[in-house]
């Protein structure tokens, strides 16, 4: 009988400790989420303070990839390209989220364009496209690299998809010509 009372007390203590741990975890999760939300809002409002992100790093459930990405965006907007690049590389190394990695590669490409390193930028855009082949922003920026930095990509500039698709003759008859002198049929 004494053993059952001891087990009952132990079970009650474990239940109370489990409840306290769960409560603390829920508190940390909402506290952390609130800090990240405030940090994103400050970035969007071009208030480039880092206090929310630094505080969120201390959280129990903090996502280092998300925080590093947001710090990279903050640094990029503050025109601190070196620091932004470090944060985006940290995202690539540590994050398991392929979407976040895709945007980190894309942003690194943008940084390399600003630093006038077109071949490095092309590598980053290609890596972003490897993660998401439908990423039109990376495609567009890669094509722009081929056009504006032709000397850095001999032979690759002709492979871009900037040519418009030819129309069929039936649909082209009622449209203006190159000079705009012809009147369309009304």
ChimeraX attribute file (.defattr): number of C-alpha atoms within 10 A of each C-alpha:
attribute: neighborCount
match mode: 1-to-1
recipient: residues
	/A:1	6
	/A:2	7
	/A:3	8
	/A:4	9
	/A:5	10
	/A:6	11
	/A:7	12
	/A:8	12
	/A:9	12
	/A:10	12
	/A:11	12
	/A:12	12
	/A:13	12
	/A:14	12
	/A:15	12
	/A:16	12
	/A:17	12
	/A:18	12
	/A:19	12
	/A:20	12
	/A:21	12
	/A:22	12
	/A:23	12
	/A:24	12
	/A:25	15
	/A:26	13
	/A:27	13
	/A:28	18
	/A:29	15
	/A:30	12
	/A:31	17
	/A:32	23
	/A:33	16
	/A:34	14
	/A:35	19
	/A:36	23
	/A:37	14
	/A:38	15
	/A:39	26
	/A:40	21
	/A:41	12
	/A:42	16
	/A:43	20
	/A:44	13
	/A:45	9
	/A:46	12
	/A:47	14
	/A:48	18
	/A:49	15
	/A:50	15
	/A:51	11
	/A:52	18
	/A:53	22
	/A:54	15
	/A:55	15
	/A:56	22
	/A:57	18
	/A:58	11
	/A:59	16
	/A:60	14
	/A:61	16
	/A:62	18
	/A:63	15
	/A:64	15
	/A:65	21
	/A:66	17
	/A:67	21
	/A:68	24
	/A:69	26
	/A:70	22
	/A:71	25
	/A:72	27
	/A:73	25
	/A:74	25
	/A:75	22
	/A:76	22
	/A:77	16
	/A:78	16
	/A:79	12
	/A:80	14
	/A:81	20
	/A:82	13
	/A:83	17
	/A:84	26
	/A:85	24
	/A:86	17
	/A:87	25
	/A:88	27
	/A:89	19
	/A:90	18
	/A:91	26
	/A:92	21
	/A:93	11
	/A:94	14
	/A:95	18
	/A:96	11
	/A:97	12
	/A:98	13
	/A:99	12
	/A:100	17
	/A:101	24
	/A:102	24
	/A:103	23
	/A:104	27
	/A:105	26
	/A:106	26
	/A:107	24
	/A:108	28
	/A:109	28
	/A:110	23
	/A:111	23
	/A:112	20
	/A:113	18
	/A:114	12
	/A:115	13
	/A:116	12
	/A:117	15
	/A:118	24
	/A:119	17
	/A:120	16
	/A:121	25
	/A:122	26
	/A:123	17
	/A:124	25
	/A:125	30
	/A:126	20
	/A:127	18
	/A:128	27
	/A:129	20
	/A:130	12
	/A:131	16
	/A:132	15
	/A:133	12
	/A:134	11
	/A:135	16
	/A:136	11
	/A:137	14
	/A:138	26
	/A:139	19
	/A:140	14
	/A:141	18
	/A:142	21
	/A:143	21
	/A:144	16
	/A:145	21
	/A:146	22
	/A:147	17
	/A:148	12
	/A:149	17
	/A:150	15
	/A:151	12
	/A:152	15
	/A:153	16
	/A:154	10
	/A:155	10
	/A:156	13
	/A:157	19
	/A:158	14
	/A:159	10
	/A:160	15
	/A:161	11
	/A:162	12
	/A:163	8
	/A:164	6
	/A:165	7
	/A:166	7
	/A:167	8
	/A:168	8
	/A:169	8
	/A:170	7
	/A:171	8
	/A:172	11
	/A:173	11
	/A:174	13
	/A:175	12
	/A:176	13
	/A:177	12
	/A:178	7
	/A:179	6
	/A:180	9
	/A:181	8
	/A:182	11
	/A:183	10
	/A:184	11
	/A:185	8
	/A:186	4
